[in-house]
Amino acid sequence: MNIILLGPPGAGKGTQAKRLEAAYGVKQISTGDMLRAEVAAETPIGLQARELMEKGQFVPDPIMVQMIENRIAEPDCSQGFILDGFPRTESQAVALDSMLEHKGLKINAVILLDVAEEALVRRLAERVGEDGSRRPDDRPEVVRSRLEVYRAQTAPILPYYEQNGRLKRIDGMQTVENVAKKIDDILATA
């Protein structure tokens, strides 16, 4: 089972990804974490990425897709994976589909956790961590800025997945349990 979770910051992607890992044996893949690990390990891809990042440039799609290809070949992804944070552009989505097709794989479900932005800002402003602290990036002005980045960077890929009926929308403002049930319903038919 290979899943893409989409939605703005604070929509509940992380919460649902942890649940999906436990329920389905799939592995959440964070491209940001992968990129940092490749750079730290000084792999050939990591060295290329570090050079670009040090110049303030984006890591090109072929490098990102190669990292994902390498990552999904690891044993902990044998039951599938959840992508969070990738793809962010249509060209990345096309490259991902092409790479997976070449490996005889596909994305089984593209799930968007849809949220009302102002309600999300209020929800995050009230969020308290396990240790009772509040996250600095949950301040309303920071959340609004993160939502702008999401609209500019991630939302543009929605039509790519909508055009062939792969995008499934879920009201992310429901309870965690209701969202989980809706996701499970989608996966049951994927």
Buried (B, 14 or more C-beta within 10 A) or exposed (E): BBBBBBBBBBBBBBEBBEBBBEEBEBBBBBBEEBBBBBBEEEBEBBEBBBEBBEEEEEBBBEBBBBBBBEBBEEEEBEEBBBBBBBBBBBBBBBBBBEBBEEEEBEBBBBBBBBBEBEEBBEBBBEEEEEEEEEEEEBBEEBBEEBBEEBEEEBBEBBEBBBEEEBBBBBEBBBEEEEBBEBBEEBBEEB
